[in-house]
């Protein structure tokens, strides 16, 4: 009798452990369907709507991060620079261009777990539409680096990979009318320490 039960128990254990592993991987690494990619920046417009797919809902439940509703705004995440290299805390980047039409926007720097990074006392850890100096044509240039830079500067401290997140508030980007002439700022690696 034990020989008959053993394969069943092994099959159940494999199914249980495989299910736990697959669920963990999906909710940790898969953002969901409906990805919107513009100039290296990625957003998920449906994540905060009532029509969000089950994977986006599971990820939100696991991480505790609640996506903005479609009428509230849209968060764009950049994980690589214009050359396709991962963003690093040890490097100096220049974010140049403009954002889409929005009532307001914010830029913040996170680690690769999407947690806000700690920064040294005199630095600034984010920028927003109300405190960024613009050129005469309406574009801006924001320097992201461990050391202070002239003009618009956001400090990046520590080691490891970084994500840049621009959140647009009260914008039409998620609608079909907002995407046609929409551009996101470029991210250029200027230099790296070490």
NUMI-730346 format. One record per residue (C-alpha): residue number from 1; residue in one letter; z, x negated, y. Coordinates in Angstrom, 2 decimals. Layout:
<recs>
+-----+---+---------+---------+---------+
:   k : r :      up :    east :   north :
+-----+---+---------+---------+---------+
: NUM : A :       Z :       X :       Y :
...
+-----+---+---------+---------+---------+
</recs>
This chain:
<recs>
+-----+---+---------+---------+---------+
:   k : r :      up :    east :   north :
+-----+---+---------+---------+---------+
:   1 : X :    0.00 :    0.00 :    0.00 :
:   2 : X :    0.79 :   -2.84 :    2.37 :
:   3 : X :   -2.75 :   -4.21 :    1.86 :
:   4 : X :   -4.16 :   -0.86 :    3.00 :
:   5 : X :   -2.02 :   -0.65 :    6.14 :
:   6 : X :   -2.47 :   -4.28 :    7.27 :
:   7 : X :   -6.14 :   -3.93 :    8.40 :
:   8 : X :   -5.26 :   -0.74 :   10.28 :
:   9 : X :   -2.35 :   -2.43 :   12.08 :
:  10 : X :   -4.51 :   -5.45 :   12.94 :
:  11 : X :   -7.26 :   -3.15 :   14.27 :
:  12 : X :   -4.75 :   -1.22 :   16.39 :
:  13 : X :   -3.25 :   -4.44 :   17.76 :
:  14 : X :   -6.70 :   -5.80 :   18.66 :
:  15 : X :   -7.67 :   -2.51 :   20.32 :
:  16 : X :   -4.40 :   -2.34 :   22.28 :
:  17 : X :   -4.51 :   -5.97 :   23.45 :
:  18 : X :   -8.24 :   -5.76 :   24.20 :
:  19 : X :   -7.72 :   -2.59 :   26.26 :
:  20 : X :   -4.88 :   -4.15 :   28.24 :
:  21 : X :   -6.92 :   -7.30 :   28.89 :
:  22 : X :  -10.05 :   -5.36 :   29.93 :
:  23 : X :   -8.04 :   -3.11 :   32.26 :
:  24 : X :   -6.35 :   -6.12 :   33.83 :
:  25 : X :   -9.68 :   -7.90 :   34.40 :
:  26 : X :  -11.40 :   -4.82 :   35.85 :
:  27 : X :   -8.62 :   -3.94 :   38.28 :
:  28 : X :   -8.21 :   -7.55 :   39.34 :
:  29 : X :  -11.83 :   -8.67 :   39.73 :
:  30 : X :  -14.10 :   -5.64 :   40.08 :
:  31 : X :  -14.19 :   -4.07 :   43.54 :
:  32 : X :  -16.12 :   -0.97 :   42.55 :
:  33 : X :  -19.60 :    0.47 :   42.82 :
:  34 : X :  -21.56 :    1.13 :   46.01 :
:  35 : X :  -21.45 :   -2.40 :   47.38 :
:  36 : X :  -22.98 :   -2.88 :   50.84 :
:  37 : X :  -24.01 :   -6.49 :   51.52 :
:  38 : X :  -25.19 :   -7.65 :   54.93 :
:  39 : X :  -25.68 :  -11.32 :   55.88 :
:  40 : X :  -23.17 :  -12.56 :   53.26 :
:  41 : X :  -20.50 :  -10.01 :   54.19 :
:  42 : X :  -19.59 :   -7.36 :   51.59 :
:  43 : X :  -18.10 :   -3.89 :   52.06 :
:  44 : X :  -17.48 :   -0.86 :   49.86 :
:  45 : X :  -18.07 :    2.22 :   52.03 :
:  46 : X :  -17.13 :    4.71 :   49.30 :
:  47 : X :  -13.80 :    3.09 :   48.40 :
:  48 : X :  -11.78 :    5.14 :   50.89 :
:  49 : X :  -13.57 :    8.44 :   50.37 :
:  50 : X :  -12.79 :   11.32 :   48.07 :
:  51 : X :  -15.85 :   10.29 :   46.04 :
:  52 : X :  -14.48 :    6.82 :   45.24 :
:  53 : X :  -15.27 :    5.66 :   41.73 :
:  54 : X :  -12.39 :    5.34 :   39.23 :
:  55 : X :  -12.51 :    1.53 :   39.32 :
:  56 : X :  -11.99 :    1.43 :   43.09 :
:  57 : X :   -9.10 :    3.87 :   42.74 :
:  58 : X :   -7.52 :    1.83 :   39.93 :
:  59 : X :   -7.82 :   -1.36 :   41.96 :
:  60 : X :   -6.22 :    0.31 :   44.98 :
:  61 : X :   -3.39 :    1.59 :   42.79 :
:  62 : X :   -2.81 :   -1.84 :   41.32 :
:  63 : X :   -2.99 :   -3.87 :   44.53 :
:  64 : X :   -1.43 :   -1.33 :   46.88 :
:  65 : X :   -4.28 :   -1.81 :   49.36 :
:  66 : X :   -5.53 :    1.51 :   50.61 :
:  67 : X :   -9.12 :    1.50 :   51.84 :
:  68 : X :   -9.99 :    3.07 :   55.17 :
:  69 : X :  -11.62 :    6.48 :   55.05 :
:  70 : X :  -15.29 :    6.73 :   56.02 :
:  71 : X :  -14.38 :    8.22 :   59.42 :
:  72 : X :  -11.75 :    5.53 :   60.07 :
:  73 : X :  -13.63 :    2.30 :   59.56 :
:  74 : X :  -15.06 :   -0.24 :   57.17 :
:  75 : X :  -13.83 :   -3.70 :   56.09 :
:  76 : X :  -16.37 :   -6.48 :   55.46 :
:  77 : X :  -15.28 :   -9.50 :   53.40 :
:  78 : X :  -16.91 :  -12.94 :   53.42 :
:  79 : X :  -16.09 :  -15.35 :   50.59 :
:  80 : X :  -18.80 :  -17.96 :   51.26 :
:  81 : X :  -20.45 :  -19.59 :   54.29 :
:  82 : X :  -24.17 :  -19.41 :   55.16 :
:  83 : X :  -24.87 :  -22.23 :   52.67 :
:  84 : X :  -23.21 :  -20.29 :   49.84 :
:  85 : X :  -20.18 :  -22.60 :   49.65 :
:  86 : X :  -16.73 :  -21.00 :   49.15 :
:  87 : X :  -14.65 :  -20.79 :   52.33 :
:  88 : X :  -11.88 :  -23.41 :   52.32 :
:  89 : X :   -8.64 :  -23.74 :   54.29 :
:  90 : X :   -9.36 :  -27.43 :   54.89 :
:  91 : X :  -12.68 :  -26.80 :   56.66 :
:  92 : X :  -13.68 :  -25.93 :   60.22 :
:  93 : X :  -16.03 :  -22.92 :   60.52 :
:  94 : X :  -17.89 :  -21.32 :   63.37 :
:  95 : X :  -18.36 :  -17.55 :   63.21 :
:  96 : X :  -21.24 :  -16.72 :   65.55 :
:  97 : X :  -23.03 :  -13.53 :   66.53 :
:  98 : X :  -21.89 :   -9.99 :   67.07 :
:  99 : X :  -20.57 :   -7.06 :   65.09 :
: 100 : X :  -22.04 :   -3.62 :   64.78 :
: 101 : X :  -21.25 :   -0.93 :   67.27 :
: 102 : X :  -17.61 :    0.01 :   66.75 :
: 103 : X :  -14.76 :    1.24 :   68.90 :
: 104 : X :  -12.79 :   -1.87 :   67.90 :
: 105 : X :  -12.84 :   -4.64 :   65.30 :
: 106 : X :  -10.48 :   -7.26 :   63.90 :
: 107 : X :  -10.98 :  -10.59 :   62.16 :
: 108 : X :   -8.31 :  -11.96 :   59.86 :
: 109 : X :   -8.07 :  -14.80 :   57.35 :
: 110 : X :   -6.58 :  -14.31 :   53.87 :
: 111 : X :   -6.15 :  -16.35 :   50.73 :
: 112 : X :   -8.21 :  -15.61 :   47.62 :
: 113 : X :   -5.66 :  -12.96 :   46.57 :
: 114 : X :   -6.32 :  -11.10 :   49.86 :
: 115 : X :   -2.80 :  -11.90 :   51.14 :
: 116 : X :   -2.38 :  -12.80 :   54.80 :
: 117 : X :   -1.73 :  -16.52 :   55.12 :
: 118 : X :    1.28 :  -18.03 :   56.85 :
: 119 : X :    0.45 :  -20.08 :   59.92 :
: 120 : X :    2.16 :  -22.68 :   62.06 :
: 121 : X :    4.16 :  -21.40 :   65.03 :
: 122 : X :    1.71 :  -22.08 :   67.87 :
: 123 : X :   -1.45 :  -20.89 :   66.10 :
: 124 : X :   -3.11 :  -17.52 :   66.01 :
: 125 : X :   -3.94 :  -15.91 :   62.67 :
: 126 : X :   -6.43 :  -13.25 :   63.77 :
: 127 : X :   -8.84 :  -12.17 :   66.49 :
: 128 : X :   -9.93 :   -8.77 :   67.69 :
: 129 : X :  -12.48 :   -7.16 :   69.97 :
: 130 : X :  -10.01 :   -7.06 :   72.86 :
: 131 : X :   -9.16 :  -10.77 :   72.94 :
: 132 : X :  -12.46 :  -12.52 :   72.14 :
: 133 : X :  -14.41 :  -14.25 :   74.91 :
: 134 : X :  -18.10 :  -13.36 :   74.82 :
: 135 : X :  -21.24 :  -15.04 :   76.09 :
: 136 : X :  -23.46 :  -13.32 :   78.67 :
: 137 : X :  -25.66 :  -11.84 :   75.91 :
: 138 : X :  -22.65 :  -10.15 :   74.26 :
: 139 : X :  -22.37 :  -12.54 :   71.31 :
: 140 : X :  -19.24 :  -14.50 :   70.49 :
: 141 : X :  -18.29 :  -17.74 :   68.76 :
: 142 : X :  -14.97 :  -17.95 :   66.92 :
: 143 : X :  -13.73 :  -21.28 :   65.56 :
: 144 : X :  -11.66 :  -21.13 :   62.35 :
: 145 : X :   -9.92 :  -24.41 :   61.57 :
: 146 : X :   -6.55 :  -26.02 :   60.84 :
: 147 : X :   -6.54 :  -27.72 :   64.26 :
: 148 : X :   -6.86 :  -26.12 :   67.67 :
: 149 : X :  -10.32 :  -25.65 :   69.18 :
: 150 : X :  -11.44 :  -24.66 :   72.67 :
: 151 : X :  -12.47 :  -21.06 :   73.23 :
: 152 : X :  -11.92 :  -18.44 :   70.54 :
: 153 : X :   -9.84 :  -20.03 :   67.77 :
: 154 : X :   -8.16 :  -18.72 :   64.61 :
: 155 : X :   -5.93 :  -21.06 :   62.65 :
: 156 : X :   -6.44 :  -21.58 :   58.92 :
: 157 : X :   -3.58 :  -23.40 :   57.23 :
: 158 : X :   -2.70 :  -24.53 :   53.75 :
: 159 : X :   -5.04 :  -25.37 :   50.90 :
: 160 : X :   -7.41 :  -23.41 :   48.69 :
: 161 : X :  -10.08 :  -20.80 :   49.18 :
: 162 : X :  -10.05 :  -18.35 :   52.09 :
: 163 : X :  -11.65 :  -14.97 :   52.78 :
: 164 : X :  -12.69 :  -13.82 :   56.24 :
: 165 : X :  -12.29 :  -10.08 :   56.79 :
: 166 : X :  -13.87 :   -8.21 :   59.69 :
: 167 : X :  -12.75 :   -4.59 :   59.91 :
: 168 : X :  -14.83 :   -2.25 :   62.06 :
: 169 : X :  -12.95 :    0.81 :   63.33 :
: 170 : X :  -14.67 :    4.08 :   64.19 :
: 171 : X :  -18.18 :    2.89 :   63.30 :
: 172 : X :  -21.33 :    4.49 :   61.93 :
: 173 : X :  -22.21 :    1.53 :   59.69 :
: 174 : X :  -21.46 :    3.41 :   56.47 :
: 175 : X :  -23.90 :    6.17 :   57.37 :
: 176 : X :  -27.62 :    5.78 :   56.79 :
: 177 : X :  -28.27 :    5.66 :   60.55 :
: 178 : X :  -25.92 :    2.73 :   61.14 :
: 179 : X :  -27.43 :    0.21 :   58.73 :
: 180 : X :  -31.02 :   -0.15 :   59.95 :
: 181 : X :  -30.49 :   -2.59 :   62.84 :
: 182 : X :  -27.12 :   -3.92 :   61.81 :
: 183 : X :  -26.29 :   -7.65 :   61.64 :
: 184 : X :  -23.06 :   -9.46 :   60.84 :
: 185 : X :  -21.99 :  -12.79 :   62.35 :
: 186 : X :  -22.99 :  -16.01 :   60.59 :
: 187 : X :  -20.38 :  -18.38 :   59.15 :
: 188 : X :  -21.32 :  -22.04 :   59.55 :
: 189 : X :  -19.30 :  -24.90 :   58.10 :
: 190 : X :  -18.81 :  -27.45 :   60.88 :
: 191 : X :  -16.73 :  -30.07 :   59.05 :
: 192 : X :  -14.10 :  -30.53 :   56.34 :
: 193 : X :  -10.94 :  -32.63 :   56.20 :
: 194 : X :  -10.82 :  -35.09 :   53.32 :
+-----+---+---------+---------+---------+
</recs>
